Structures are given as C-alpha cells and as structure tokens.
Amino acid sequence: MYQLSGNEFKNLVKREFTTDIMTTDSSVTLPDVFSCQTKSLRTTDFDLLNFYGTFNEDTRVNHFQDNTHVSLHFQLAGSSGAFISGMPKDQSMRQGQFNVLNCINPTSSFIFPKQQQYEYMCIGLKTSFFNEVLHECGTPYQELIARGEDMKSFAVFDSPMHTNAFQFSALRLLQNPPIANNLKENYLKSKVKELILLCMNAYSTNSNQPVKSLNNIDIDKLKAVKNYLSINYLSALTLEGISREFLLNEFKLKKGFKQIFGLTVFSYIHELRMQHADSLIRDAKLNIGEIAAILGYTSDSSFIRAFKLFYGQSPGKRIVSQIK
C-alpha cells in the first residue's frame, strides 16, 4: 500500500472559509500510483469540494489535520475508508452513500482502494451556519445542536445513508450552477441549505428512530427487501411480487419502506438503475440503445429523458464531461 502524509494531501484538499467567493482547481499525479483532481469553491459559511481520482495502487493518507466543520459527505463513485479522531468507528463509504459528520479539529487517515473511478463531493459547513439551519427546523433537531455544542466529533447516522434523487439533483446543480455570476453565491447558499434539509429529512425517517405501526419483524423484512432490491434492481419488479416474496402486505411495504429509508420502493430501484447506467456510460463499451435495453426502457428517448432528469445532463454530455 502506498503511504502519503497528511501535509502532502492537504495541498490537494485544503479547506478554508473566505470572506469572498473563491474557486480553485488542483491536480497531482504520481505515475503508476494515482492521479487526482479537485475543484473547490469557498465562501463565508461553506466550502464545496469535488474530488476525482484514479488509484492504481491501494493508497493510505496518514495524519491529515483539518479545521472544525460539519461535513455533508457524498460518495458519488468508488469507495473509501476514513478513520477520524473522535469517531467511534471507520467511516467507510460506497458509491451512492452519504453521511453528515461533525468534525472537531479532526485528525484523519484515509484509505483509497485500487479503483479506476473515484469521486466524492464534500460540503464543509461552518458549525454556526449548520446550527442556524437546524434551529429553523424546530425541536426534533435540538439534540444535534446540543451534541455539536459539546465540541465532540460524531456522525449523524450510525451507518451511511442512501443518497436519493433529490440530493443527487441538488449536487449536480451545485457542480454546474445555471445562474449568472452576480447571483451565484446566494444561489449556492440556497442549494446548500436545501441539501442540509434533505439530509435532516433522512435523519427524521432514519431506521434508528421509532417507527409507528411497524413491529420489529416488519422492520427486519423491510431491511431484507432493501438488500434484495440492491441486488435485483434490473429485474422486472412489482409491489405485489415483492410483498408475496417477503410475506409483507403492500401497505406496509409502500408506507414502511419510505418511512424507514426516506424514499419509495420504486425511487430506490430507479436510483440504482440510474447509477448502473452511469457506470455503463463511463465504461464506454455499450451504446445508448444497449444501455437503455439493459435498464428496461422501450426507447432510447425515454431513457435519455430519465437520465437527464436524474443527473442534470444527457448521457452524451455526461460522456464529454468525463473525458474532460
């Protein structure tokens, strides 16, 4: 495993809050080991960091020191591990997952397994900005504010959550804001706030919270349904068939799944299919018609519309952006 010091890594992902909006691009390549690029945008209350990489060897970053912040961390492609001071366990994430991390002067080690396509997006928030949004959300979120005021690091979710279509849409608009420069900072702030609210919605429906009308057996079945869908998402699926397979009535399947996981059964299936489509497009071995057929679309145009709605750009533009 290739070892990298935290100071070397900091040159690539330096975090700081600024009084004026500022953007920077960075890149570093170590032949036969890794190639990484970052795009960052910094403001008074938050910073946006996009990190892309190709790792030809397993790589570990040691002793990376950062400033106190709240991190909305979204794993968009690939996987990684993170050992963060104050956190009780490894904060590993896989593609399509997110978590909210309260980091107090963190010292971290990161592990990047060998992989060809790695991407994450981190929205680093000033604690005061995050708490301001939570205060507006009312009583259910006062516990999180109190935990942050204790000046201890913690993860909002015990395990990473599944990123939903609304979060993906907000992330893509943050990456490519469709707005004039003089309006950009206010626009970005509104989208960041939107992402905080979407994450807090997942917190309120998280399976660790009390679930009304569902017993432990129902909850175990719904978790089994989610695992089943994560493997069989390309199959022809119906609520009736899933209900019969898991001996769970349709009402509990529909309402319970959304209550626990924050999205409907078919929203979850759709996200998995779109992520698979994106992987196939990145691989560039199949044409659009073949990919549409794999995902079960009867026409190329219907697949292209669905893909553009999910990712904010057509498959063709997605391919071009990957080349760039």
C-alpha positions in Angstrom: 0.0 0.0 0.0 1.3 3.4 -1.0 1.6 5.8 2.0 1.0 9.6 1.7 1.4 12.2 4.5 -1.4 14.4 5.6 0.6 17.5 4.6 1.1 16.3 1.1 -2.7 15.6 0.8 -3.6 19.0 2.3 -2.1 20.7 -0.8 -4.9 18.9 -2.8 -7.9 19.3 -0.5 -7.2 22.4 1.7 -10.3 23.7 3.5 -10.8 27.3 4.5 -13.7 29.7 4.7 -13.3 33.1 3.0 -15.0 36.5 3.1 -15.4 36.5 -0.7 -16.4 33.6 -3.1 -13.3 31.9 -4.4 -12.7 29.0 -6.7 -9.6 26.9 -7.2 -8.6 23.8 -9.2 -5.8 21.4 -8.2 -4.3 18.2 -9.5 -1.5 15.9 -8.7 -0.2 12.7 -10.4 2.2 10.1 -9.2 3.0 7.8 -12.1 1.8 4.2 -11.7 0.2 5.1 -8.3 -2.6 7.7 -8.5 -3.9 10.7 -10.4 -6.2 13.1 -8.5 -8.0 16.4 -9.3 -10.1 18.7 -7.2 -12.4 21.6 -7.8 -13.2 23.8 -4.8 -15.4 26.8 -4.1 -15.1 28.7 -0.8 -17.4 31.2 0.8 -18.0 32.7 4.3 -20.3 29.9 5.5 -19.4 26.8 3.5 -17.0 25.3 1.0 -17.6 22.9 -1.8 -15.0 20.3 -2.7 -15.2 17.9 -5.6 -12.5 15.2 -5.5 -11.8 12.9 -8.5 -9.2 10.2 -8.7 -7.8 7.1 -10.3 -5.9 4.8 -7.9 -3.6 2.2 -9.5 -2.5 1.1 -6.0 -4.1 0.9 -2.6 -3.3 4.3 -1.1 -3.4 5.5 2.5 -3.2 9.1 3.7 -1.8 9.4 7.2 -2.4 12.1 9.9 -4.4 14.6 7.9 -5.3 17.6 10.1 -8.3 19.8 9.2 -10.4 22.6 10.7 -13.6 22.2 12.7 -16.5 21.9 10.4 -19.7 19.9 9.7 -19.3 17.8 6.6 -22.0 16.7 4.2 -20.1 13.9 2.5 -21.5 12.3 -0.7 -19.7 9.3 -2.3 -20.5 9.7 -6.0 -18.3 6.9 -7.4 -16.0 4.3 -5.9 -15.3 3.7 -2.2 -13.0 4.8 0.6 -12.4 4.4 4.3 -11.8 7.2 6.8 -10.6 7.0 10.4 -11.5 10.3 12.0 -10.5 11.4 15.5 -13.4 11.3 17.9 -15.5 9.0 15.7 -16.2 5.6 17.2 -15.5 3.6 14.0 -14.3 3.6 10.4 -16.4 6.0 8.3 -16.3 3.9 5.1 -18.5 4.8 2.2 -19.5 3.2 -1.0 -21.0 4.7 -4.2 -24.4 6.2 -3.7 -24.0 6.8 0.1 -23.8 9.9 2.3 -23.3 10.9 5.9 -23.2 14.1 8.0 -20.1 14.3 10.1 -19.5 16.8 12.9 -15.7 17.1 13.0 -13.9 19.0 15.8 -10.3 19.8 14.8 -10.1 16.4 13.2 -7.0 14.3 12.6 -7.8 11.6 10.0 -6.4 8.8 8.0 -8.0 7.8 4.7 -7.8 4.6 2.6 -8.4 4.7 -1.1 -8.6 1.1 -2.5 -7.3 0.5 -6.0 -10.0 1.8 -8.4 -10.3 3.5 -11.7 -13.1 5.9 -11.0 -13.4 7.7 -7.6 -15.4 10.8 -6.9 -16.8 12.4 -3.8 -18.3 15.7 -3.0 -17.9 17.3 0.4 -19.9 20.3 1.5 -18.0 21.7 4.5 -20.2 23.9 6.7 -19.3 26.4 9.4 -20.9 24.9 12.6 -22.7 28.2 13.2 -24.3 28.0 9.7 -25.4 24.4 10.2 -26.9 25.2 13.6 -28.7 28.2 12.2 -30.5 25.9 9.7 -31.3 23.3 12.4 -32.8 26.0 14.7 -35.2 26.8 11.9 -36.2 23.2 11.7 -37.6 23.1 15.3 -37.5 20.8 18.3 -36.6 17.4 16.7 -33.1 18.7 15.8 -32.1 20.4 19.1 -30.4 17.2 20.1 -28.0 17.5 17.2 -27.3 21.2 18.1 -26.6 20.2 21.7 -24.2 17.4 20.6 -22.3 19.8 18.5 -22.1 22.3 21.3 -20.4 19.6 23.4 -17.4 20.1 21.0 -17.2 16.3 20.2 -16.9 14.7 16.9 -19.8 12.4 15.8 -21.6 11.0 12.8 -25.3 11.9 12.5 -26.1 8.5 11.0 -24.6 5.3 12.6 -24.2 3.9 9.1 -24.1 5.8 5.8 -27.5 6.5 4.2 -28.5 6.0 0.6 -28.4 9.2 -1.4 -31.8 9.9 -3.1 -32.7 11.6 -6.4 -33.4 15.0 -4.8 -30.0 15.1 -3.2 -28.3 14.0 -6.5 -30.2 16.8 -8.3 -29.0 19.4 -5.8 -25.4 18.2 -6.0 -25.4 18.4 -9.8 -26.7 21.9 -9.7 -24.0 22.8 -7.2 -21.4 21.4 -9.6 -22.9 23.3 -12.5 -24.9 26.3 -11.3 -27.3 27.6 -14.0 -27.1 31.2 -12.8 -25.3 34.5 -13.5 -22.1 35.1 -11.6 -23.6 38.1 -9.6 -26.3 35.7 -8.3 -24.1 32.7 -7.8 -23.3 33.0 -4.1 -26.9 33.4 -3.0 -27.9 30.6 -5.3 -25.3 28.2 -4.0 -26.2 29.1 -0.4 -29.8 28.2 -1.1 -28.8 24.8 -2.6 -26.5 24.0 0.3 -29.4 24.8 2.7 -31.6 22.5 0.6 -29.1 19.7 0.9 -29.0 20.2 4.7 -32.8 19.9 4.8 -32.8 16.8 2.7 -30.2 15.2 4.9 -32.3 16.1 8.0 -35.3 14.5 6.4 -33.3 11.3 6.2 -32.5 11.8 9.9 -36.2 12.1 10.8 -37.0 8.9 8.9 -33.9 7.0 9.8 -34.5 3.4 10.9 -32.9 4.2 14.3 -35.9 6.4 15.1 -39.1 5.0 16.4 -41.3 3.6 13.6 -45.0 3.8 14.3 -47.2 0.9 13.3 -44.3 -1.3 12.4 -43.1 -4.1 14.6 -39.5 -5.5 14.7 -40.4 -8.3 12.3 -41.8 -5.8 9.8 -38.7 -3.7 10.0 -36.4 -6.7 9.5 -38.4 -7.7 6.5 -38.2 -4.2 5.0 -34.4 -4.2 5.5 -34.3 -7.6 3.7 -36.4 -6.0 0.9 -33.8 -3.2 0.5 -31.0 -5.7 0.4 -32.9 -7.8 -2.2 -33.5 -4.7 -4.4 -29.9 -3.7 -4.2 -29.0 -7.0 -6.0 -32.1 -7.5 -8.2 -32.8 -3.9 -9.3 -32.6 -4.8 -13.0 -35.3 -7.5 -12.7 -39.0 -6.9 -13.5 -40.3 -6.0 -10.1 -43.8 -5.3 -8.8 -45.1 -4.3 -5.3 -47.3 -7.4 -5.4 -44.4 -9.7 -6.2 -42.2 -8.2 -3.6 -45.0 -8.3 -1.0 -45.5 -12.0 -1.7 -41.8 -12.8 -1.7 -41.4 -11.3 1.8 -44.8 -12.1 3.3 -45.4 -8.4 3.8 -48.7 -6.6 2.9 -48.5 -3.9 0.2 -49.5 -1.1 2.5 -46.7 -1.8 5.0 -44.3 -2.3 2.0 -45.1 1.1 0.5 -45.5 3.2 3.6 -43.0 1.4 5.8 -40.2 1.4 3.2 -40.5 5.2 2.7 -40.8 5.8 6.4 -37.6 3.9 7.2 -35.4 4.7 4.2 -36.7 8.1 3.1 -37.8 7.1 -0.4 -40.3 4.8 -2.1 -39.5 1.3 -3.3 -39.5 2.4 -6.9 -37.5 5.6 -6.2 -34.8 3.3 -4.8 -34.9 1.0 -7.7 -34.8 3.9 -10.1 -31.7 5.4 -8.4 -29.9 2.0 -8.5 -30.7 1.7 -12.2 -29.5 5.2 -13.0 -26.3 4.6 -11.1 -25.8 1.4 -13.1 -26.5 3.3 -16.3 -23.9 5.9 -15.4 -21.3 3.2 -14.7 -22.0 1.7 -18.2 -21.7 5.1 -19.8 -18.4 5.6 -18.1 -17.2 2.2 -19.3 -18.0 3.3 -22.9 -18.3 -0.3 -24.2 -22.0 -0.1 -25.0 -24.1 2.4 -27.0 -27.1 4.3 -25.6 -29.6 1.9 -27.1 -27.9 -1.2 -25.5 -27.8 0.6 -22.1 -31.5 1.6 -22.4 -32.4 -2.0 -23.1 -30.4 -3.3 -20.1 -32.3 -0.9 -17.9 -35.7 -2.0 -19.3 -36.5 1.1 -21.4 -38.5 0.5 -24.5 -37.0 3.5 -26.3 -33.7 5.4 -26.3 -35.5 8.8 -25.9 -37.3 7.7 -22.7 -34.1 6.5 -21.2 -32.3 9.8 -22.1 -35.1 11.8 -20.5 -34.9 9.8 -17.3 -31.1 10.0 -17.2 -31.1 13.8 -17.8 -33.8 14.3 -15.1 -31.7 12.3 -12.6 -28.2 13.7 -13.4 -29.0 17.1 -14.8 -27.3 16.3 -18.2 -27.8 14.0 -21.1 -25.8 10.7 -21.5 -23.8 12.4 -24.3 -22.8 15.4 -22.3 -22.1 13.1 -19.4 -19.6 11.3 -21.6 -18.0 14.5 -22.7 -17.7 15.8 -19.1 -15.9 12.5 -18.1 -13.4 12.9 -20.9 -12.6 16.5 -19.7 
